[in-house]
Amino acid sequence: MNDLSRKKFLQYTASAGVAVLFSSLESFAMGKDDKKLKVAVIGCGSVSGSYIPKLLTSDLIEIVSLCDIKYDRALERNKTFNVSAKTYPNIDEMLKGEPFDMMITLTDMQVHEGLNRKAIMAGKHVWSEKPMANSYVVGKELLNLARSKKLRLWGAPAVVNSPQFEFMSKKLQSGELGRISSAHGQYGHTGPTWSAFFYEKGGGSMPDLGVYNMATLTGLLGPAKSVMAMLSIVTPERTVDDKGKIKVEAEDNAHLLLEHDNNIISHVMCGFNFYDRFGHQAKDQKLHSIQIYGSEGNMRLIGYDWETNGVAFDTVKTNGEEQLACTDKGGYEWREGAKVVGESMLKGVEPRINVEHALHVLEIIEAARRSQETGMRIKLQSKFPWPMV
Ligand SMILES: NC(=O)c1ccc[n+]([C@@H]2O[C@H](COP(=O)([O-])OP(=O)(O)OC[C@H]3O[C@@H](n4cnc5c(N)ncnc54)[C@H](O)[C@@H]3O)[C@@H](O)[C@H]2O)c1
């Protein structure tokens, strides 16, 4: 790293206001220009097939380890993608093995918390698929632990990175839509068929699917102050590849109302029982999955917030004519989160993805479960830096 980037790196860590001068990355500031961020991927199932090739496109990141308790999956990923990584059958062996800087957690949702804690305890930065912990309180504790060790913790999703999110946020901030009152987000399909954990306690359509809309709507409208929700199980039994016939324990149908500042109310609807003619792909999806209503204009995201296909809007200023904007993804891909934060750390710039935002979404999910159990409106405590753009 040259003197200028070293200076920028140190300024960044100082200005972040928290202990973010991560010890294992300190060497980058001192070291050679060609230093790469060494990462370890844990969980070599379905989503790793999207993450690994994306990580391999980075000149700044090297995948040095692959790990899965179904060890043959780590071997298969190594071979299929030509990774040349060390492979491990569990996290303990991986932490004792090849040194690395950041762990990328892509396992069953329920075990993220324990794995992320082990990695942080071992001095590793962590990018975690959602959720980063099983509860907001533990997620916050993990963040405090990471900060006390001068490490970074990050949580999926990466929806705030899309040019469409940026466009919508700027439109809202400009005031062109007038006084905002309401918004809606939705995401569903007929549910994963490969693993039982999606339907077991701690799983469900909220942490798997609704999480994207919650991140988008809070990212656009600001942190939620309270939540009311109705959750249900529509399909009580499923057949999945890893365990055969299972009883569904987690909600597979969820409606949430979020209260934001300035009396804005938003609604999220998600579930594992939504017929979608595009299945798990959304390249050609035309659905307006995010809708924002203001006194002088409305705005609709075309496609999903993780697979963005454009923004339609009509305002007083456009004489009510529908305008189509931002039909180009500008390189944004939902699977880019770990690559983006990894490269940002190396370059010494703060990415838009923010861990406090991911924690806020986790608190919303937990509050929705509590609201369903109690029939009550649940107040939230967490906030995150906003506006994000
Ligand atoms: N599949 C997708 O398209 C997709 C997209 C975005 C996000 N996600 C998220 O990614 C995560 C994983 O989903 P998936 O669909 O890849 O699931 P999956 O079941 O296909 O893969 C999970 C893998 O983790 C492994 N694993 C479980 N416990 C482990 C442990 N303790 N140590 C090491 N490995 C362990 C399993 O053996 C399995 O191979 C979830 O949080 C999910 O919400 C998935």
The ligand as a Gaussian input file, in Angstrom:
#p B3LYP/6-31G(d) Opt

LIG

0 1
 N      -29.910000     -20.446000      -1.735000
 C      -29.991000     -19.179000      -2.106000
 O      -30.235000     -18.858000      -3.285000
 C      -29.777000     -18.083000      -1.110000
 C      -29.791000     -16.760000      -1.554000
 C      -29.503000     -15.739000      -0.659000
 C      -29.244000     -16.054000       0.655000
 N      -29.264000     -17.354000       1.102000
 C      -28.953000     -17.620000       2.508000
 O      -27.757000     -18.402000       2.550000
 C      -27.764000     -19.267000       3.674000
 C      -27.562000     -20.696000       3.198000
 O      -28.619000     -21.045000       2.336000
 P      -28.458000     -22.214000       1.259000
 O      -29.652000     -22.156000       0.397000
 O      -27.123000     -22.165000       0.644000
 O      -28.568000     -23.504000       2.207000
 P      -27.979000     -24.956000       1.923000
 O      -28.689000     -25.897000       2.826000
 O      -27.980000     -25.237000       0.463000
 O      -26.450000     -24.827000       2.376000
 C      -26.068000     -24.688000       3.719000
 C      -24.786000     -25.472000       3.899000
 O      -24.256000     -25.201000       5.201000
 C      -23.698000     -26.423000       5.704000
 N      -23.594000     -26.330000       7.158000
 C      -24.594000     -26.366000       8.073000
 N      -24.108000     -26.248000       9.328000
 C      -22.766000     -26.117000       9.182000
 C      -21.708000     -25.957000      10.117000
 N      -21.938000     -25.910000      11.429000
 N      -20.451000     -25.849000       9.648000
 C      -20.195000     -25.915000       8.315000
 N      -21.170000     -26.077000       7.385000
 C      -22.435000     -26.170000       7.813000
 C      -24.669000     -27.482000       5.228000
 O      -24.071000     -28.770000       5.273000
 C      -24.972000     -26.995000       3.818000
 O      -24.093000     -27.539000       2.868000
 C      -29.078000     -19.006000       4.386000
 O      -28.876000     -18.030000       5.365000
 C      -29.971000     -18.433000       3.282000
 O      -31.002000     -17.610000       3.797000
 C      -29.521000     -18.373000       0.232000

